[in-house]
């Protein structure tokens, strides 16, 4: 789920005694009552008011039980809509992020020594200092290292590792003492392209790939048109412009963008992720396509929550729009991450780097998420 939704839900949970006038949404009023009852039930009445940590702990639990998960413990597909209903009922909102300017910058491979790695880093300026961040359309929010948050004295609140682990690769977060926090970030800039009022998160430096300082996510990138030429490699951030009729439509899903994908003749929905090296498919997709791993031994891939086991696989044909590529490497994820996210897989750089990409984004929703977009793919090499 998008981090802004989580922050707003906590904000609403932390106001259980506030009286809101004339809610304009029956669903919002119902959810508000459930949240307030939940928080009050967890913070027992006493002579002294509950402390902020007590309220925060109760709010997090109520966020899970009322907004994020259903009675069976499964993630709600309408979690963001439920949060928006609360906004309509209460008038509470988060600061809207806004972007201006433009940029043309050179990109670098994150791991140039690894010839198979094609993920890219971009120079990002925060508080007057430029650092290198992962360019990641598969991250809904911008991430900074915990050391940067400490250096800049950023206020914030902790995010449960169990919640963070719901949306990322790796299996070690919920079993460790991982510290994840949400922060209102200072202005974030790439050259002269600048975005203010981003709500990002911080992670320990060893959780950010390639020894980078952070991750530049879709919350920043969606403020612009993004033109990505992997051949140079170069990134352009331009003022938003309308999509072209020939573009491939993209749909927002939990803070990222998905596209219709055809693999070996069958239709699926995949997220487009410049932060992933290789195409990843779910166990269900692998079963439907009768994919056989190229090795019976699993291999480890590294994500924000540590390592996770995958099976290597060969994909005969992958098509997005009219763009067909053959004989691509893929990975079968052995965990249920993709099922929890409600997508069939991830399109990584082994497909995307074969095209010059022009991304368009619709204006953000009330929660600051991207609801729609489009992408133009121009081949930069003969089909493989």
BAVEXBA-783696 format. One record per residue (C-alpha): x, y, z; chain; residue number from 1. Coordinates in nm, 2 decimals. Layout:
N
[[X Y Z] 'A' NUM]
...
END
This chain:
384
[[0.00 0.00 0.00] 'A' 1]
[[0.12 0.35 -0.07] 'A' 2]
[[0.30 0.52 0.22] 'A' 3]
[[0.08 0.84 0.20] 'A' 4]
[[-0.23 0.63 0.27] 'A' 5]
[[-0.06 0.48 0.57] 'A' 6]
[[0.04 0.82 0.70] 'A' 7]
[[-0.31 0.96 0.65] 'A' 8]
[[-0.46 0.66 0.82] 'A' 9]
[[-0.24 0.71 1.12] 'A' 10]
[[-0.32 1.08 1.13] 'A' 11]
[[-0.69 0.99 1.14] 'A' 12]
[[-0.64 0.72 1.40] 'A' 13]
[[-0.45 0.96 1.63] 'A' 14]
[[-0.76 1.18 1.66] 'A' 15]
[[-1.01 0.94 1.81] 'A' 16]
[[-1.19 1.21 2.02] 'A' 17]
[[-1.22 1.48 1.76] 'A' 18]
[[-1.58 1.55 1.65] 'A' 19]
[[-1.62 1.59 1.28] 'A' 20]
[[-1.92 1.78 1.15] 'A' 21]
[[-2.15 1.67 0.87] 'A' 22]
[[-1.96 1.38 0.71] 'A' 23]
[[-2.04 1.37 0.34] 'A' 24]
[[-1.97 1.00 0.30] 'A' 25]
[[-2.17 0.72 0.47] 'A' 26]
[[-1.87 0.48 0.42] 'A' 27]
[[-1.63 0.74 0.56] 'A' 28]
[[-1.85 0.79 0.87] 'A' 29]
[[-1.87 0.42 0.92] 'A' 30]
[[-1.50 0.37 0.90] 'A' 31]
[[-1.43 0.67 1.12] 'A' 32]
[[-1.65 0.52 1.39] 'A' 33]
[[-1.48 0.19 1.36] 'A' 34]
[[-1.13 0.35 1.39] 'A' 35]
[[-1.23 0.56 1.68] 'A' 36]
[[-1.39 0.27 1.86] 'A' 37]
[[-1.09 0.05 1.79] 'A' 38]
[[-0.84 0.31 1.92] 'A' 39]
[[-1.04 0.39 2.23] 'A' 40]
[[-1.07 0.02 2.30] 'A' 41]
[[-0.70 -0.02 2.30] 'A' 42]
[[-0.61 0.29 2.50] 'A' 43]
[[-0.78 0.23 2.84] 'A' 44]
[[-0.93 0.53 3.01] 'A' 45]
[[-0.72 0.66 3.30] 'A' 46]
[[-0.65 0.99 3.49] 'A' 47]
[[-0.36 1.07 3.27] 'A' 48]
[[-0.40 1.10 2.89] 'A' 49]
[[-0.24 0.83 2.67] 'A' 50]
[[0.12 0.90 2.56] 'A' 51]
[[0.20 0.95 2.19] 'A' 52]
[[0.37 0.61 2.17] 'A' 53]
[[0.06 0.44 2.31] 'A' 54]
[[-0.16 0.62 2.06] 'A' 55]
[[0.07 0.54 1.78] 'A' 56]
[[0.08 0.17 1.87] 'A' 57]
[[-0.30 0.16 1.90] 'A' 58]
[[-0.33 0.35 1.57] 'A' 59]
[[-0.11 0.11 1.38] 'A' 60]
[[-0.31 -0.19 1.51] 'A' 61]
[[-0.64 -0.02 1.42] 'A' 62]
[[-0.50 0.07 1.08] 'A' 63]
[[-0.44 -0.30 1.01] 'A' 64]
[[-0.77 -0.42 1.14] 'A' 65]
[[-1.00 -0.15 1.00] 'A' 66]
[[-0.84 -0.03 0.68] 'A' 67]
[[-0.57 -0.26 0.55] 'A' 68]
[[-0.68 -0.61 0.62] 'A' 69]
[[-1.02 -0.79 0.61] 'A' 70]
[[-1.16 -1.03 0.88] 'A' 71]
[[-0.97 -1.32 0.72] 'A' 72]
[[-0.64 -1.13 0.75] 'A' 73]
[[-0.61 -1.07 0.37] 'A' 74]
[[-0.51 -0.73 0.24] 'A' 75]
[[-0.81 -0.53 0.12] 'A' 76]
[[-0.82 -0.44 -0.25] 'A' 77]
[[-1.01 -0.12 -0.15] 'A' 78]
[[-0.77 -0.01 0.13] 'A' 79]
[[-0.70 0.32 -0.05] 'A' 80]
[[-1.06 0.38 -0.13] 'A' 81]
[[-1.15 0.33 0.24] 'A' 82]
[[-0.88 0.59 0.33] 'A' 83]
[[-1.02 0.83 0.07] 'A' 84]
[[-1.37 0.78 0.22] 'A' 85]
[[-1.23 0.89 0.56] 'A' 86]
[[-1.08 1.20 0.39] 'A' 87]
[[-1.42 1.29 0.24] 'A' 88]
[[-1.59 1.24 0.58] 'A' 89]
[[-1.34 1.44 0.79] 'A' 90]
[[-1.18 1.69 0.57] 'A' 91]
[[-0.83 1.57 0.68] 'A' 92]
[[-0.57 1.57 0.41] 'A' 93]
[[-0.20 1.54 0.35] 'A' 94]
[[0.02 1.80 0.19] 'A' 95]
[[0.02 1.77 -0.19] 'A' 96]
[[0.35 1.72 -0.34] 'A' 97]
[[0.43 1.95 -0.63] 'A' 98]
[[0.70 1.95 -0.89] 'A' 99]
[[0.86 2.21 -1.12] 'A' 100]
[[1.16 2.25 -1.35] 'A' 101]
[[1.32 2.00 -1.57] 'A' 102]
[[1.64 1.80 -1.60] 'A' 103]
[[1.87 1.61 -1.84] 'A' 104]
[[2.12 1.39 -1.66] 'A' 105]
[[2.35 1.10 -1.72] 'A' 106]
[[2.27 0.77 -1.55] 'A' 107]
[[2.51 0.51 -1.42] 'A' 108]
[[2.48 0.14 -1.38] 'A' 109]
[[2.45 0.05 -1.01] 'A' 110]
[[2.69 -0.25 -1.04] 'A' 111]
[[2.91 -0.19 -1.35] 'A' 112]
[[3.12 -0.49 -1.26] 'A' 113]
[[2.82 -0.71 -1.30] 'A' 114]
[[2.77 -0.72 -1.67] 'A' 115]
[[2.42 -0.87 -1.63] 'A' 116]
[[2.30 -0.59 -1.41] 'A' 117]
[[2.11 -0.31 -1.59] 'A' 118]
[[1.95 -0.11 -1.30] 'A' 119]
[[2.05 0.25 -1.30] 'A' 120]
[[2.14 0.52 -1.05] 'A' 121]
[[2.06 0.90 -1.07] 'A' 122]
[[2.22 1.20 -0.90] 'A' 123]
[[1.97 1.34 -0.64] 'A' 124]
[[2.01 1.66 -0.44] 'A' 125]
[[1.86 1.68 -0.09] 'A' 126]
[[1.95 1.97 0.15] 'A' 127]
[[2.22 2.10 -0.08] 'A' 128]
[[2.41 1.77 -0.11] 'A' 129]
[[2.40 1.54 -0.41] 'A' 130]
[[2.40 1.17 -0.37] 'A' 131]
[[2.33 0.87 -0.60] 'A' 132]
[[1.98 0.70 -0.58] 'A' 133]
[[1.84 0.40 -0.75] 'A' 134]
[[1.60 0.49 -1.03] 'A' 135]
[[1.30 0.28 -0.94] 'A' 136]
[[0.95 0.30 -1.10] 'A' 137]
[[0.86 0.00 -0.89] 'A' 138]
[[0.90 0.19 -0.57] 'A' 139]
[[0.58 0.39 -0.48] 'A' 140]
[[0.78 0.62 -0.24] 'A' 141]
[[1.12 0.78 -0.23] 'A' 142]
[[1.36 0.62 0.02] 'A' 143]
[[1.66 0.77 0.20] 'A' 144]
[[1.92 0.61 0.41] 'A' 145]
[[1.87 0.63 0.79] 'A' 146]
[[2.19 0.82 0.82] 'A' 147]
[[2.06 1.10 0.59] 'A' 148]
[[1.75 1.13 0.80] 'A' 149]
[[1.96 1.16 1.12] 'A' 150]
[[2.20 1.40 0.95] 'A' 151]
[[1.91 1.63 0.85] 'A' 152]
[[1.73 1.59 1.19] 'A' 153]
[[1.41 1.47 1.01] 'A' 154]
[[1.12 1.40 1.24] 'A' 155]
[[0.92 1.09 1.17] 'A' 156]
[[0.74 0.79 1.30] 'A' 157]
[[0.82 0.42 1.29] 'A' 158]
[[0.66 0.19 1.03] 'A' 159]
[[0.61 -0.17 1.15] 'A' 160]
[[0.86 -0.40 0.97] 'A' 161]
[[0.58 -0.65 0.92] 'A' 162]
[[0.39 -0.38 0.71] 'A' 163]
[[0.69 -0.28 0.51] 'A' 164]
[[0.77 -0.65 0.43] 'A' 165]
[[0.42 -0.69 0.28] 'A' 166]
[[0.53 -0.51 -0.04] 'A' 167]
[[0.90 -0.59 -0.10] 'A' 168]
[[1.13 -0.88 -0.19] 'A' 169]
[[1.31 -1.05 0.10] 'A' 170]
[[1.20 -1.25 0.40] 'A' 171]
[[1.41 -1.12 0.68] 'A' 172]
[[1.23 -0.79 0.78] 'A' 173]
[[0.96 -0.93 1.01] 'A' 174]
[[1.22 -1.15 1.18] 'A' 175]
[[1.47 -0.88 1.25] 'A' 176]
[[1.49 -0.55 1.43] 'A' 177]
[[1.48 -0.35 1.10] 'A' 178]
[[1.41 0.02 1.16] 'A' 179]
[[1.18 0.18 0.90] 'A' 180]
[[1.05 0.53 0.95] 'A' 181]
[[0.83 0.77 0.75] 'A' 182]
[[0.94 1.13 0.71] 'A' 183]
[[0.83 1.45 0.55] 'A' 184]
[[1.13 1.51 0.32] 'A' 185]
[[1.29 1.84 0.24] 'A' 186]
[[1.28 1.94 -0.13] 'A' 187]
[[1.42 1.66 -0.36] 'A' 188]
[[1.58 1.76 -0.68] 'A' 189]
[[1.74 1.61 -0.99] 'A' 190]
[[1.93 1.89 -1.15] 'A' 191]
[[1.66 2.16 -1.19] 'A' 192]
[[1.37 1.93 -1.15] 'A' 193]
[[1.24 1.97 -0.80] 'A' 194]
[[0.96 1.82 -0.59] 'A' 195]
[[0.84 1.94 -0.25] 'A' 196]
[[0.62 1.78 0.02] 'A' 197]
[[0.72 1.42 -0.05] 'A' 198]
[[0.65 1.17 0.23] 'A' 199]
[[0.93 0.92 0.21] 'A' 200]
[[1.08 0.66 0.43] 'A' 201]
[[1.42 0.58 0.57] 'A' 202]
[[1.60 0.25 0.58] 'A' 203]
[[1.94 0.14 0.71] 'A' 204]
[[2.21 0.19 0.45] 'A' 205]
[[2.27 -0.19 0.42] 'A' 206]
[[1.92 -0.24 0.30] 'A' 207]
[[1.96 -0.01 0.00] 'A' 208]
[[2.11 -0.19 -0.31] 'A' 209]
[[2.45 -0.11 -0.46] 'A' 210]
[[2.57 0.10 -0.17] 'A' 211]
[[2.35 0.38 -0.29] 'A' 212]
[[2.21 0.66 -0.06] 'A' 213]
[[1.85 0.61 -0.15] 'A' 214]
[[1.58 0.52 -0.40] 'A' 215]
[[1.40 0.77 -0.63] 'A' 216]
[[1.05 0.65 -0.65] 'A' 217]
[[0.73 0.70 -0.85] 'A' 218]
[[0.61 0.98 -0.61] 'A' 219]
[[0.89 1.20 -0.74] 'A' 220]
[[0.90 1.08 -1.10] 'A' 221]
[[0.53 1.11 -1.16] 'A' 222]
[[0.55 1.49 -1.12] 'A' 223]
[[0.71 1.50 -1.47] 'A' 224]
[[0.72 1.33 -1.81] 'A' 225]
[[1.00 1.08 -1.78] 'A' 226]
[[1.21 1.01 -2.09] 'A' 227]
[[1.45 0.73 -2.03] 'A' 228]
[[1.72 0.62 -2.29] 'A' 229]
[[1.90 0.32 -2.16] 'A' 230]
[[2.14 0.32 -2.45] 'A' 231]
[[2.32 0.64 -2.35] 'A' 232]
[[2.21 0.60 -2.06] 'A' 233]
[[2.02 0.93 -1.99] 'A' 234]
[[1.72 1.05 -1.80] 'A' 235]
[[1.51 1.35 -1.90] 'A' 236]
[[1.25 1.50 -1.66] 'A' 237]
[[1.01 1.73 -1.86] 'A' 238]
[[0.69 1.92 -1.79] 'A' 239]
[[0.39 1.69 -1.80] 'A' 240]
[[0.23 1.65 -2.14] 'A' 241]
[[-0.08 1.46 -2.27] 'A' 242]
[[-0.04 1.09 -2.36] 'A' 243]
[[-0.03 1.00 -2.73] 'A' 244]
[[-0.31 0.78 -2.88] 'A' 245]
[[-0.05 0.51 -2.96] 'A' 246]
[[0.09 0.49 -2.61] 'A' 247]
[[0.05 0.18 -2.40] 'A' 248]
[[-0.20 0.25 -2.11] 'A' 249]
[[-0.09 0.20 -1.76] 'A' 250]
[[-0.31 0.15 -1.45] 'A' 251]
[[-0.22 0.25 -1.09] 'A' 252]
[[-0.21 -0.03 -0.84] 'A' 253]
[[-0.09 0.02 -0.48] 'A' 254]
[[0.13 0.31 -0.57] 'A' 255]
[[0.29 0.16 -0.88] 'A' 256]
[[0.19 0.13 -1.25] 'A' 257]
[[0.09 -0.19 -1.43] 'A' 258]
[[0.05 -0.28 -1.79] 'A' 259]
[[-0.12 -0.57 -1.99] 'A' 260]
[[0.15 -0.82 -2.07] 'A' 261]
[[0.13 -1.13 -2.30] 'A' 262]
[[0.37 -1.41 -2.21] 'A' 263]
[[0.38 -1.72 -2.42] 'A' 264]
[[0.04 -1.62 -2.57] 'A' 265]
[[-0.14 -1.57 -2.24] 'A' 266]
[[-0.26 -1.24 -2.08] 'A' 267]
[[-0.14 -1.11 -1.75] 'A' 268]
[[-0.10 -0.78 -1.56] 'A' 269]
[[0.26 -0.69 -1.46] 'A' 270]
[[0.42 -0.39 -1.28] 'A' 271]
[[0.68 -0.20 -1.48] 'A' 272]
[[0.99 -0.17 -1.26] 'A' 273]
[[1.32 0.00 -1.36] 'A' 274]
[[1.46 -0.11 -1.02] 'A' 275]
[[1.44 -0.48 -1.11] 'A' 276]
[[1.70 -0.65 -1.33] 'A' 277]
[[1.49 -0.94 -1.46] 'A' 278]
[[1.13 -1.03 -1.52] 'A' 279]
[[0.97 -1.19 -1.22] 'A' 280]
[[0.66 -1.41 -1.23] 'A' 281]
[[0.44 -1.55 -0.96] 'A' 282]
[[0.40 -1.92 -0.88] 'A' 283]
[[0.05 -1.91 -1.03] 'A' 284]
[[0.17 -1.77 -1.36] 'A' 285]
[[0.45 -2.03 -1.37] 'A' 286]
[[0.19 -2.30 -1.32] 'A' 287]
[[-0.05 -2.16 -1.58] 'A' 288]
[[0.22 -2.14 -1.84] 'A' 289]
[[0.37 -2.48 -1.74] 'A' 290]
[[0.71 -2.31 -1.70] 'A' 291]
[[0.99 -2.55 -1.60] 'A' 292]
[[1.29 -2.40 -1.41] 'A' 293]
[[1.62 -2.41 -1.60] 'A' 294]
[[1.77 -2.53 -1.28] 'A' 295]
[[1.62 -2.74 -0.99] 'A' 296]
[[1.83 -2.53 -0.75] 'A' 297]
[[1.69 -2.20 -0.62] 'A' 298]
[[1.90 -1.89 -0.64] 'A' 299]
[[1.89 -1.59 -0.40] 'A' 300]
[[1.79 -1.24 -0.50] 'A' 301]
[[1.84 -0.94 -0.29] 'A' 302]
[[1.55 -0.70 -0.19] 'A' 303]
[[1.48 -0.44 0.07] 'A' 304]
[[1.40 -0.71 0.32] 'A' 305]
[[1.71 -0.92 0.25] 'A' 306]
[[1.72 -1.23 0.03] 'A' 307]
[[1.45 -1.45 -0.12] 'A' 308]
[[1.47 -1.77 -0.31] 'A' 309]
[[1.37 -1.79 -0.68] 'A' 310]
[[1.38 -2.04 -0.96] 'A' 311]
[[1.54 -1.93 -1.29] 'A' 312]
[[1.32 -1.98 -1.60] 'A' 313]
[[1.33 -1.90 -1.97] 'A' 314]
[[1.04 -1.70 -2.12] 'A' 315]
[[0.98 -1.78 -2.49] 'A' 316]
[[0.78 -1.46 -2.57] 'A' 317]
[[0.70 -1.14 -2.38] 'A' 318]
[[0.48 -0.88 -2.55] 'A' 319]
[[0.38 -0.53 -2.42] 'A' 320]
[[0.16 -0.34 -2.67] 'A' 321]
[[0.31 -0.43 -3.01] 'A' 322]
[[0.65 -0.49 -2.87] 'A' 323]
[[0.76 -0.85 -2.87] 'A' 324]
[[1.08 -0.99 -2.73] 'A' 325]
[[1.18 -1.35 -2.73] 'A' 326]
[[1.39 -1.58 -2.51] 'A' 327]
[[1.42 -1.36 -2.20] 'A' 328]
[[1.54 -1.47 -1.86] 'A' 329]
[[1.29 -1.47 -1.58] 'A' 330]
[[1.25 -1.57 -1.22] 'A' 331]
[[0.98 -1.76 -1.04] 'A' 332]
[[0.92 -1.61 -0.70] 'A' 333]
[[0.87 -1.88 -0.44] 'A' 334]
[[0.69 -1.65 -0.19] 'A' 335]
[[0.34 -1.52 -0.21] 'A' 336]
[[0.45 -1.15 -0.25] 'A' 337]
[[0.30 -1.10 -0.59] 'A' 338]
[[-0.03 -1.26 -0.49] 'A' 339]
[[-0.05 -1.03 -0.19] 'A' 340]
[[0.01 -0.73 -0.42] 'A' 341]
[[-0.25 -0.84 -0.66] 'A' 342]
[[-0.03 -0.86 -0.97] 'A' 343]
[[0.10 -1.14 -1.18] 'A' 344]
[[0.46 -1.03 -1.20] 'A' 345]
[[0.72 -0.76 -1.27] 'A' 346]
[[0.87 -0.64 -1.59] 'A' 347]
[[1.24 -0.57 -1.53] 'A' 348]
[[1.52 -0.41 -1.71] 'A' 349]
[[1.60 -0.71 -1.93] 'A' 350]
[[1.29 -0.61 -2.13] 'A' 351]
[[1.27 -0.23 -2.06] 'A' 352]
[[1.64 -0.15 -2.16] 'A' 353]
[[1.56 -0.26 -2.52] 'A' 354]
[[1.34 0.05 -2.56] 'A' 355]
[[1.36 0.42 -2.53] 'A' 356]
[[1.08 0.50 -2.29] 'A' 357]
[[0.85 0.80 -2.26] 'A' 358]
[[0.64 0.78 -1.95] 'A' 359]
[[0.33 1.00 -1.90] 'A' 360]
[[0.14 1.03 -1.56] 'A' 361]
[[-0.21 1.14 -1.47] 'A' 362]
[[-0.24 1.40 -1.19] 'A' 363]
[[-0.21 1.24 -0.85] 'A' 364]
[[-0.51 1.13 -0.65] 'A' 365]
[[-0.62 1.28 -0.32] 'A' 366]
[[-0.38 1.04 -0.16] 'A' 367]
[[-0.09 1.14 -0.38] 'A' 368]
[[-0.08 0.81 -0.57] 'A' 369]
[[-0.07 0.76 -0.95] 'A' 370]
[[-0.40 0.63 -1.08] 'A' 371]
[[-0.31 0.61 -1.45] 'A' 372]
[[-0.04 0.67 -1.70] 'A' 373]
[[0.10 0.56 -2.03] 'A' 374]
[[0.43 0.46 -2.19] 'A' 375]
[[0.57 0.49 -2.53] 'A' 376]
[[0.83 0.22 -2.62] 'A' 377]
[[1.07 0.29 -2.91] 'A' 378]
[[1.30 0.00 -2.99] 'A' 379]
[[1.67 0.09 -2.97] 'A' 380]
[[1.79 -0.25 -3.11] 'A' 381]
[[1.66 -0.52 -3.33] 'A' 382]
[[1.42 -0.76 -3.16] 'A' 383]
[[1.59 -1.05 -2.98] 'A' 384]
END
